[in-house]
Amino acid sequence: MQRFGWVAKARPELLQKYVDLHAAAWPAVLARNTDCNLQNYSIFLKTLPDGQHYLFSYVEYTGEDFQADMQRMAADPEIQRWWAECKPCLETVEDLPPGDVWATMEEVFYQA
């Protein structure tokens, strides 16, 4: 199993939309996550005193080929529709390729 963490910044004016989307995540999206070997997927929110909203995403990957599974996920029309709803709610915390909003985090500690 591999663990992944990502960070993004939520746009204040769209934060509630993002939270609401995930409170009622689409069944097809959840099914595709499972089909692509993702489990224990969590997204955490941290609001700083200055009003900035950061999101931390954590997932465990149990498959054999993460890149292939992520390409398969990205090709799914329902996932593309989901991302079209979610991505405008986010902004990246660093320079990333066009269309990316989640920055990869480095794991510095793990206790099994």
HELIX and SHEET records of a PDB file:
HELIX    1   1 PRO A   12  LEU A   14  5                                   3    
HELIX    2   2 LEU A   15  ALA A   23  1                                   9    
HELIX    3   3 PRO A   27  ASP A   35  1                                   9    
HELIX    4   4 PHE A   66  ALA A   74  1                                   9    
HELIX    5   5 PRO A   77  CYS A   86  1                                  10    
HELIX    6   6 LYS A   87  CYS A   89  5                                   3    
SHEET    1   A 4 LEU A  38  THR A  47  0                                        
SHEET    2   A 4 HIS A  53  TYR A  61 -1                                        
SHEET    3   A 4 GLN A   2  ALA A  10 -1                                        
SHEET    4   A 4 LEU A  90  GLU A  91 -1                                        
SHEET    1   B 4 LEU A  38  THR A  47  0                                        
SHEET    2   B 4 HIS A  53  TYR A  61 -1                                        
SHEET    3   B 4 GLN A   2  ALA A  10 -1                                        
SHEET    4   B 4 ALA A 103  THR A 104 -1                                        
END                                                                             
